Amino acid sequence: MKKLLTTILSLGVAASAALAADLSLTATKVSDQLDAINPDSAVWSKAKFATVVLYPQTAIEFNDKEANEANKDPKGKKAQVAAVHNGKEIALLVKWADGTKNVQGIKCTDTYSDGFAIQFAGTTKKSQPLPYVGMGSVGRPVVVHLQKATDKVYEPNGNKDVSTQINRQQTGFFGKELAEYDAKVASLANTDFERVFVGEGFRSLTEIKDKSVKSNAAMKYDNKGWIGTLARPLKDDYMNGAGTVAATIAVWDGAKHGRNGLKLLSSWIAINLEGQKANAAVVAEATEAPKGDAAKGKAAVEANGCAGCHQIDKSMPAGYMAPSLVNVGGYSTAAYLRESLIKPSAVVVPGFNRNAHSNTPWYNLEKGKRVSTMTDYSFLDKATIEDIVAYLKTLKAEVE
């Protein structure tokens, strides 16, 4: 195992494909079955590793004083990423540093676990533009695989057996009977917190419970860091992976009260399946470099009053009238930023922020559809739009 981990680390550090720079990698073609893959599987020695940077998600400030204090100066984090496929299944490995192992139990409600998620672009008639990172967007669904580090937790795993949902001190059992009761409860407990969701815009994220997605995720803590793996079919009811698969990665740090939107995440990654023709359009969108002049873009942002609603940097007060843009350049593609400027209602961040004034809603409902209150900047000339996109791409935290 130590040899495998050493190989994983050395391959990741030596990888010539700088994923942080171009956000693309190749999934190595293998003949192995991948449905039971885990961090210890030997197949990872065949994979090509690369580096991806995960940035703090800062669209909305939490109403949690302790969480905000723990994350007052968040940094980006590098992760080592690899992918393999066998033509029917795809598997990813994510390795990231975390000096504290946090496993969620059932003894209290204010402790949080470490975890990771891998999101894939769902099936659409057209592969572009890619969905919004996190929850997807209308007409552009996503599939999210979430894995958390947990202790043994009794659910009771869908069995609906109320006789084993009673506190052991209220059972009336003693001695041998109580020991038998404890054993039965333990046998029903679950040590694997793996969930799969589908989403098509904010507030639409829904857990898939009908077992129509056959996936397998696992986590292993080793040498002050986590290794997370996920395997799933390339094609099912929610995803049609061929040529190039678009994915994003997120990790949570329980020591910093990480949960929900309090996490680190990447932008879209184009994963090209070795042996298949790559989807050039998806690769181009995931790897597009800004075309404009960032300095001119900053001036245009100031001239058009963007800071009147958005928090542009940490020196400004938290933005309660619109999403914070402090790290938007780290987890957003140039295509998404461009779309947000000229079609602000294409993706509407949930709002209403409970700290916002009632007269400054983030969106209005018109015939049942969320319409952003943000100005439509399609009146600006193309060069200015590209300058603003270039500037917004610079907005990201320092990397550890």
N, C-alpha and C positions, 0 to 999 in steps of 0.2 A: 504493500500500500504506500509506504513512504517513497519507494522508487517511482510509483505512478504519480504521486503528488509532486515530486521533484521534477518529473518530466513535464507535467502540466504547467508548472510555474515557469520552467526554463523556456518552454515553447512559447508561452504567453509573452514573456519579456523579450524574447528574440524575434518575435513575429515581425516580418517585414511589412505586412499589411497593417497600416496604421488606421485602425477602425475609427479612432477619434477624429481623423482627418477626413475620411471619405465615406464613412458609414456604410460600408459594404464588406461582405466576406463571402467565402465559398464554403458550402456544406459538402464535406468530403463524401464521396460515394463509397459505401461499404456493403458487404453482403450479410452482416450480422442482423439478427432480430433485435429490434430496439424497444419493444413494448415493456421490457422489464429492466431497462437501463437505470443505473444509479451512479453516484459520484465515484464508486470504486471500479466501475466497468472498464475492462481493458481496451475497449473500442476507442476510448478517448486518446490513446497513444497514437492513433491514426489521424487524428483531427488536426486542423490548422487553427492555431489560436491567434487572437488579435485583441487589441485594447479598445474598449469603448468607455466614454466618460458619461457618468450619470450626474445630473444636476438637480439641485433642490427645487421642488415644485413650490412656487410661491405665489400662485394666482390669488389666493385668499388667505388672510392671516387668521389663524385659529383663535377662538375665544377660550384660550387655555393658557393662563399665565405661566405655569410651570413648563409647558411645552414650548412656548415662545422664548422663554429664558434659555432653555436647553438648545434652542436652534437659532439664537440671536445672530450668530455669525456663521451660517452654514457654508460648507465648502463642497465642491464637486468631488466625486470619487471615481477612481479608475477601476474598471473590472476587466478580467480576462474572459473572453467569450469564444466558444467554439461550437460548430454545428456539424452533424453528420446526417446522412439520409440513405435509405436503401431502395428508393423508388416508390415505396408505399408509406413509409413513416419518416418523420424528421425528429431529431433530438438535439437539444441545446444544452450546453454546460455554461454556467456563470460562476465565476470565482471572484469574491470581493473581500477586502479586509474589514474586520470588525473586532475591535479589542475586547468587547464584552459579549458574552453569550446570554441572550435573553429568550427564555422559553415561557410561553404563556400557560398559566395554570388556571385553577378555579377557586383559589383561596381569596382573591381580592379583585376588584374591578378597575383599579388604577395602575395595573402593570400591563406592559405591552410586549409583544414578541418580535423577534427578528423575522424577516420573511422576504420573499421575492415573488415577482410576477413577470410573466412573459405574455405580451399581447400580440396578436396577429391581425392583419387586415382581413376582414371577412369577405365572403363572396359577393361580388357586385357585377353588374352588366359591363362596367368599365373599370379597369384597374386604377384609374386616376380620377380626380386627385385622391391621395391617401387620406384616411380618416383623421380626425383630431386625435392626438395622443391622449390616452386616458380612458375616455368613454365613447369614442367614435363620434359620428355625426349623422344627421338624417340622410338616409340613402347610402351611407358608407359605414356599415357595421364593423365591429371588432369582436374578437373572441379573446377573453382574458383568463389565463391560468394562474391561480393564486396558490402559493404554498407558504404556510406559517409554521414556525417551530413551536410545538406544543407538547405539554405533558399528556399523560393518558387522561382523556376527557370522556365522561359518560354522556351520551346524547339522548336516547339510547339507539342511535344509528338507524332511525326509521322503523324500529320494531314496535313502537307504540305499546310497550309493555309497562303499564303504570305500576305494576306490582314491584318493579325494581327501581322506581323513581322516588322512593321513600328514603329519608334520612335513616341511616342504620340505627340511630338511637330511638327511632319511633317505630321500629318494626315489631317489637315484642319478642325478638329472637335473642337467645343467649347461648354461650358456649359453642357447641358444634353447629347448631342451626345458624347462628350468626356468622360463623366462619364460612358456612356453605353459601349464605346470602352474599357475603363480601366477594367470594370467588365468582359467583354468578354475575354480579355487577362488573367485576374486573374483566370478565370474559366478553362483556358487551361493550367495553370502553374502546375508544378510538385514539390511536397515537398519531394518526396521519391527517393533518388538516389540509386537505387539498380540495379546492373548489374551482369550478369553471363557470364563467359568466359570458353573456352576450350583451352588447350594448349598441345603440344607434343614436347617440346623443345623450346629453346630460339628463339625469334622473330616469334613464331607461335601462340602466345596468340590471340584468336579471340573471339569477343563478339557473344554470341548466341542471335539472334534477332527474331527467328521464333517462340518463345514462346513454344518451345519443352521441356523446363525445367520449371516446376511449383513450384516456390519457393516463400518464403515470409521472408524478413529480416526486422529488426527494430532496432532502437537505442534509448536509453533514458539516459539523463544526470541527475545524482542524487548524492548528497553528495560528490562532488569533484571526480566524477568518471563516467564511462560509463557502461551501461549494453547493450549488443548486443545479439540479438537472430536471429536464422535462422531455418527455417523448409523447408524440401524438400522431395520428394519421395525417398525411398530406391532404387527403380529401375526405370530407364528411358533409353533414348537412349544413355546416357553417363556414367551411373553408374549402377552397379549391386551389391547392398549392401546386404550381407547375412552373418550371423555369426559374422564377424568382419569387421568394416568399418575403413579405414585408413584416418586420417584427420590431417591437420595442421592449425594453427591459426596465424594471423598477425594483428597488430594494427598500426595505424598512429597517430602521434601527430602534429596537425596543427601548434601549437605554435613553434615547432622546424622545420618548413618547411617540414614536412613529406609528401612524395608523392612517387609514383613508388617504386623504390628500397630502399628508405630512410624510413625504418620501423623497427619494432620489430617483430620477428617471432619465432615460435616453430619448433621443429623437428616433425617427424611423431608421431601421437598418435594412438594407437590401441583402438578402441571403440568396446567393445564386447556387442552384442545385447542380453540382458537378455532373457532367454527362448530359445535361439538358440545355436547351437554348434559353439564354437569359432574357428576361423582359426588360428591354432597353429603357422603356419609358419609366418603369418603377425605379430602376437603378439611377436614372437621370434625376428623378425627383428627390430621392433619398440623398444623393451626393451633390446636388446643385450648390455651387459656391455663389455667394452674392456677387452681382454684376455692378452694383453701384458704388458710390463714394460715401463711406461711412461718415466722414466729417460733414459733408453736405447734408447727409441724412439727419444728423443730429441737429443741425441748424433748421432743417425743415420740420422736425418734430417740435422744436421750440416755437417756430413761427406759426404752426397750426394748432397750438394749444393742447397738445396731447397730455402734458403734465397736469392739466386742469382736472383730469379724471383719473389718469393712470399714475401709479408710482413707478418712476423710471429707475431710480436707484435707491439704495438704503438710506441715503441722507434725507430723503423725503419722507413725510408721514405715510403711514400705511394707506393704501388706496381703498376707500370704501365706496367710491362712485363707479369703479371699474376694476377689472382684474389688474393685479400688480404685474409689471413687465420686467421685474428685476432679473429674472433668469430665463426669460422667454426665448432668448437666442440659443440657449443650451439644449432645449428639448423641442424646438419648433423648426420645421423645414422652411426654407425660403419660400416655397410654394404656399405654405399655410399662412405665413406672415403677409405675403402679397394678397392672398384671398381675403384676409381679415381687413385689409385696408380698403379694398374695392367692393367687397361683398360682406360687410360686417354681420349680416344676419345668417350667413351660411353656417356658422357655428356660434352658438350663444352660451357663454359661461353661465352657470345656473342662477346666481343671485337669488332672491334679493339678499344681499349681505345684511345680517341683522344689525350691524353697526351703521348702516347707511341711513341717510335721511329718507323718509317716505316720498319726498318730492324728487328724488334722484334715482329712480329705478334703473336697473341695468338693461331691462328690456320691457316691452309692452306686448300684450296679447292682442293680436289683430286676426279675427276670424279663426281663433284657436291656434294660431301660429305665433311663436316667439319672434318678435322683431326687435333687434338691437337698437338701443338709443344712441349708439355711437354714430358719429358722422360718417357718411359714405364719402370716401376720399377718391372716388373714381374720376372726379373732376380734375385731379392733379395730372400733370403730364407724366408720361411713362418713365422718363429719366428720374424725376423726383420720387416716384414710387419705388424705383429700384434703389435709390439712395437711402430712403427710409428703411427698406428691407435690410440693406447692408448694415445700417446702424443698429437696428434691432437685433441682428445676429451677433453683435458684439456684447449684448447684455447677458452676461453669465458670470457665475461665481468663480473665484479662484479654485484650482483643483489641488486636492491634497497630494 
